[in-house]
Amino acid sequence: MNHFNYTDGVLCAEDVPLPDIAAAVGTPFYCYSTATLKRHYEAFAEAMDGLETLICFSAKANGNLAVLRTLGNMGAGCDVVSGGELGRALAAGIPASKIVFSGVGKKADELRLAVESGIGQINIESEPELERLNEIALSLGKTAPVAFRVNPDVHAKTHDKITTGRKEDKFGVAWNDAPRLYATADRLDGIDVRGAAVHIGSQITDLDPFEAAFTKVASLVEDLRASGIEIQTIDLGGGLGVPYRRDNDPPPSPAAYGEVVKRTVGGLGCTIMFEPGRVIAANAGVLVSEVVYVKRGETKTFVIIDAAMNDLLRPSMYDAYHHIRPVMEPRPETDLQTYDLVGPICETGDRFAQETLLPPATEGDLVAIMSAGAYGAVMSSNYNARPLIPEVLVDGGEYAIVRKRPPVEELWALESMPEWLESSTDN
Ligand SMILES: *Cc1c(COP(=O)(O)O)cnc(C)c1O
């Protein structure tokens, strides 16, 4: 469910017509819906009723400060994967105690920042990381709250690039090594062992891999307790999939996922932590773009829009499907045309949709690329010297620009000429 619907023939974000925003901020832009973010967060939280939980929204899915604040105001914490994201979460006003830090390659300065900030939990992914964190915590006269992210060797049955819980993947500590690492950590004065963590991948649309992974974690927690190590938190990561296509079966609901959680780890008396990203944000955002040209090729007709793969990487990176909607609602009797929807970048992969049906397109038309609220703006780049595009947050009948379009000069503001080139512009 989302709050992007046609009202009087015009696609709106909640109560705001998208053409109004386009006229004010220019295209392309990202538009997020507060009501949708809240609804998704609530559905997730309600699915876990009866459990002691901490829901840490994954900032890497959408790190905009206003999005983080919206969710933080509802009680969410944050899952971060870099010092930069930790800084973002803190800047958005998320309390450090509700932040969990994941990632295989946390550098010393990032770990130091985390310990100094009073972070809630650091999910350790290797023995050298454990040793480094211990040294840092001791040097600061603190103890670092820690969970081990374990690799349960479960295939999440999702896209190969976003499955993270097989033993050949780089993530987590090896399953069979976990008991030894917990025993080691328990003896370190800079480390406070608190929990166990897993995250097996993203866009997971089958509950079985979750069930398999969570069952393994439950048995690990029982074994650790039997060996005298106290475990207070279980972090189940993120990964629940969302409907990108209307014609496929919908992915499992948060409620069905919640049943798996309760059945597997619900009886252990732990605080259950979650790191959902996509399921909260994906369908709470759209990318709005304008048609630049309609170009008839020999076998295909291309609708060339002003958004490109640098703005939304998912189609070219993961062959991801995004539903495209015309911003002006087509009349029921309209003859739909078959188009390829492409961006202006010099790469064949710069394509948002192949052979999609749309009403006859003309220059200046607006289209909405749906389900772009997660792994959209955060993955964008300046490729082809294209400035990052604005982000707009709607709440009811109001909207605000929550990231403005930078001046193009900002692209090279940090560049400089070496001395030997400084006076050579005259030839
Ligand atoms: C990416 C990531 C998430 C979020 O995954 P979603 O599929 O967006 O829910 C959570 N935890 C970790 C460690 C991640 O890397």
The ligand as an ORCA input file, in Angstrom:
! r2SCAN-3c Opt
* xyz 0 1
  C      21.355     -3.685      3.479
  C      21.257     -4.137      4.868
  C      20.030     -4.114      5.547
  C      18.732     -3.687      4.899
  O      18.267     -4.630      3.990
  P      16.803     -4.458      3.330
  O      16.738     -5.547      2.340
  O      16.760     -3.118      2.722
  O      15.811     -4.624      4.422
  C      20.015     -4.501      6.862
  N      21.145     -4.911      7.505
  C      22.333     -4.945      6.882
  C      23.533     -5.389      7.629
  C      22.440     -4.563      5.553
  O      23.617     -4.614      4.942
*
